[in-house]
Amino acid sequence: MQTHLVKTTLNINTQFFTFPAILTTPTWAKGYKCEPGKCGLCCLTAKPPKNVPQQPIAQLDRTICAHYDIKQKLCKKHTERPSVCKAYPFIFGVEDGKILISTSLECPTTNRKTSIEPKILQEIFENPVYSRQLTLMNDCYEHTILSPSLWRDANHIQHTLTKQFQDFFSRKTEFPFLSEFQDTITNIITKSFRTKIKIPPTPPIAKLVSRQAGIYIATRFESHNICWLKVNGSKTTMTLFDENLKPKKTVKMKTPTKSLNLEIERSAHKLLNDYVSLICNRPFLSLAAIISTTIKPRPAPMYLLRTLASSFLPIEVGATLIATRDKLKAIDRDTMREIISFCEASMIGTFRRPDTATHGVR
């Protein structure tokens, strides 16, 4: 599978260790520059940090951070904002003493082709808050990896999974893919674990749509809007808002009960391959380490399999919803960019949780 990813190496100097870091981004989205007063969509879509005052926003039927000035599109305490805000849109984890970093492609500024300046990452991760969190994540990883029962064949299975998932998507030039994808996962499990392990079937598309309900940044290459997906049983509403948070386009539809048959155009397929490869380069094993020690001990390979596999489900959900909204028969490059943005809205909550490492270290 041919992909267009760029890997940039740098060092993060914390008060405890110097971590080598690897930033992985697609060539078409390898930049980032947050300019206060020009966007602020992350403040509207993300949940406010804990212990921060909130204000209601009727158009989106939710509350947002009280420090955000909607008219000025500016955080009133931008220089003093919490570390969790400073880290957006970066997704990261620690594996083998290295920090693995990628960007959330929901953020419109990641459309830039100019590479991210290392000083941006250093300013984020070298501050005292992340110094401790990164060290705890590394300790947690090393602590868990000492347990052979939890980590048996994890690296080998990760390699097998990523290769087969990449091969699978390199062949898929149309939707749907969920049923075929389920068969692929079953075959991987049978061969990797050398035993029959029953895995739950992929939920019906209507249930997957309900899981994705909420707000996301509808990022395309030349535009971006906030999109609010609301699901109420058999009825689904998608509303696009303009920069002043006024409804720009509202489409009401029946909640999909099956995926659409959609061709993936060649330019869009290239983006899909890049996104699949990016997901496979994200720090799954470090998350497996954290989960294994904080919730309930379970084999890291099994957690890895389920987490990695579930990361691809929103792709088909997004394609179905956006194609229905825009009455499409095929997915072009710009539409695929929004589908990726739709997927990233849930992805960032899955991967960027360094604070959870504190529960697994004694």
N, C-alpha and C positions, 0 to 999 in steps of 0.2 A: 504494500500500500504506500503510495507516494504522498508524503505530507510536507507541509511547509512550516516547520517549527524552528524557532531560534532559541538557543540555550546560551544564557549569559552567566558567567561565573563571577563571584565577588566574595569578599570576606565581611562578615558582620562581627564587629568587636564589642562584646558585651563585658560587663564588669566581672563575669565569672570565666567565660571562655571566648575564644575566637572561633566562630563557626564559618566554615566554607558554605557558601550559598549558591544555589542554581535557580535562576529565573527562566521559566519556559513559557514562551508566547508564540502565537501564530505570526507569520511575517506580515499579514494584513492587519494585525491588531497588536503590535508590539510596543505601543507607546502609552503614555499616561501623563496627563497634566491637569490637575484640578484647578480651575480658575474660579474663585469665589465671585458670586454675582452673575455667573453665566449659566449655571445649571441647577445644582442643588437637588436633583431628583433622588439621590440616595437618601437624603434626609426625609423625603416624603414617602419612600417605599420601605425603608428599613424600620424596624421597631426601635423606639428611643432607648438609649442606654439606661441601665438601672439607676435609680436615685436621681433622675433628671426630670424636672417638671415637664408636663405635657399639655398640649393645647388641642382642642377638637378641630377637626376639619371636615365639615359637613359633606363636601363634594365626594370625598372618598370614604365617608362613613367610618372614620377612625380618628385616633389621636396621633399627633406627631410631637417631636421634640419642641419644647417651648422656646428654645434658643434660636430656632430657625425662623427667619423673617421671610414669609412667603412672597411678599411684594418685591423685596430686594434680592430674593434668591440667595440669601447669605446667612451663614451662621453668625450670630451675634458674639459668640465666643470661639471663633475659628481657631485662634492661636492657642486657646486653652481647652480645646475639645478633648474628650476622653480618647484613650489609646485605641479603643475599638473603632472609633470614627476615623482616626488617622490611618488605620490599617486598611480601610476600604479603598480600592477594590481588590486587595491582595488576599489570596488564599494560600495557606502555608501549613507546613508540618515539619517535624524533624525525623530523619531516618539516618541511622549509622553516623550520627554526629554532624550531619549536613542539614541545612535548611532548604527544603524544596518549596519554591514559590511559583505561583502563576497568578494571572489576573482574572477577575470575574468579568466575563465578556458581556455582562448586562450593562456595565458602565459605558456610556457613549464615548468618553475620552479614550477608551482603549482602541478606537478606530484609527488612532494616529499611527503612522508608519515609522516615525522617528523613535528610536529605541529609548526605553526608560533610563533615566540617568541613575547610576548606582547610588548617588547621594540621597535620592528620594527614599530608597529602601533602607539605607544606613540610618537616616534620621528616624525612621519608624522603629526599626528593630534594635537599635543601639540605646534606646531610652531605657531607664531603670525598670519600667513596668515589664517590657518584653524581655529584658535581660534575665529576669527571674523566671518568667514563664517558659522561655526557650530552654533554659537549663533544666527546669522541671520536666519538660516534655522529653528532653534527651535522657534524663535519669529514668523516666517512666519507660521509655523504649528499651533501654539497656536492662532494666529490672525485669521486664516481661520476656525479653528475648532469651533470658537465662532459663526459661521454662520450656524444655523441649516439647512437652505435651501440647502447649499452646501454639508453638511456632513451627512444628514439624512441616517441612517442605513448603513453607510459606513463600520463600523467594522463587522457588521453582514453579509453584502454582500461579504466582503473580505473573511470571513470564509467559506461562501457558495461556492464562486468561487474556492478557493484553494482546498477545499475538492473534489468538483466535477471534477476539472481538474486532480487532482491526481488519482481519481478513474477511470477517462476516460483512462489515459495513462497506468494505471496498467493492464487494459484489452487488450490494443493494443499490439499485438505481431507481427504485420506486418504493412507495409506501403501499400497504402496511408491511411491517416486519415482525410484530410482536410474537405471533404464534411460532414462526420459524426461529426467532431468537430464543424462545423457551426451549425448543428442542436442542439448540446449540448448547445452552447452559446445562441441560440434563446430560448431554454427552460428555461435556467437560467434567462434570461432577463424577460420573461413573468411571471415567478413565483416571482422573486425578486421585480420587480417594479409594479406588479399587474396590468399591462396594456400592450397593444401591442405596442412595440417600434420597428420601422423599422430600422434594421441595414443593412449596405451595405453588399452584398455578398462577400465572400472571392475572391480576384482577381485571375484570371487564373494563372497557374504555370509559364507561360512565363513572365508575368509581375512581379511576385515575384522574379524570377531569375534576371531580369534586376535591380530590387531594391537592390539586394545583390552584384551586380558587384563591384569589387574592390580588395583589397589585404587583406588577412588574414594569420595568422600563422597556418599552417597545423600541429597542435600538435597531436602526437600520444604518446603512452606510452614509446616507445624506440627511437623515432625520432621526428624531427620537421624541417619543411621547410617553406619558404614563398611561398604562392600560389597566383597567380594573375588570377582573374576571369574577363574575358573581354567579354561583350555581345554587339553584333552589329546586331540588328534585329533578323534574323532567324539563325544567326551563333554565337556560343559560343566557347570561347577558355579558357582552363585551363592550366596554366603553373606552374610547380613546379621548384623552384630555389634551388641550393645547397648553401653551406655556403659562397661561393665566388660570389654569385649572378649570376651564370651561369645557363642557362636553363638545368634542369635535366630531365624533362619530359614535353612534350607539347601534349595536346589532343584537337583536334578540333571536334566539334560535332554540330548537329542541336540544336538550343535552344529548350529545352523540352517544349512540349505543354500539357503534362500530366505526373502525377507522376508514378513512377515505382512500380510494385508489388514486394515487398521485404520482406522476412522473417527477423524478428529481433531475433537473437540468444539469448539464455537465459542470457549469461554473458553481452551481449550488452543491454538487456532489463533492467538489474539491474542499469547500468549506466544511462539509459534514465530516470528511476524512480528517481534516485538521482538528476538528473539535473532538472527535473520538480519540485521536492520538493524544490530545491535550489532557483529556480525562484520564487516560492510562498513565500519564506522566505525573499525575497529582499524588500527594502523599498518603496513599491508602494504608500502607503497612503501619505508619505511625499512628494513624487513627485506630487501626486494629489493636495496637498496643494499649492505647488509652482506654478503649471500650472494654478490652479484656480484663483490665485491672479495676475499672470503676463501677461497672454494672454487674456483670456476671461472667466469670471465667468461661471462655468458649474458644475453640481453636481459631487462631487468627486467620487461617486460610478460608474457613467457612464464613467468617465475618467479611473478609475481603471479597469473597465471591458474591455475597448478597449485596454488599454496598456498591461494588463496581457494577454489577448487573442492573441494579435498580436505578443507577445514574443515567441509563440510556432510555428508560421508559418515558420521561417527559418529552423526548424528541418527537415521538409519534403523537403524543397528546397535543403538543404545540402545533405540529403540522396540521392535524385534524381541525383544531379550533381556528387557527389563522386562515387556513384555506377556506373553511366554511364562512368565516367573517368576510373575506375578500372575494368569495366566489371563484376560487382558483381550481384549475385542473392540473396544474403543474407547479412545482416549487422552483422559483428562480433564485438567483444569488441574494438579492435584497431580502426576500422572504425568509430564506435560510438564516440570514443574519438575525432576523427577529426571532425565529424559532430557537436559535442558540441563546439569545437574550432571555427568552421565556424559560428555558431550562436552568439558566444560571441563577434565577431568582430563588430557587430552592436549593441549589448546589452550595451556595456560600454558607448557608446554615449547617450543612453537613460537614464541611471541612474546616472552617476557621473557628475552632474552639480551643485555643491553647489553655484557657483557664481550667478546663476539665482535668488537665494533667495533675493538678494539685491533689485531687482525691485519690490518685493511685499511688502516691509516693509516701513512704513512711520515714 
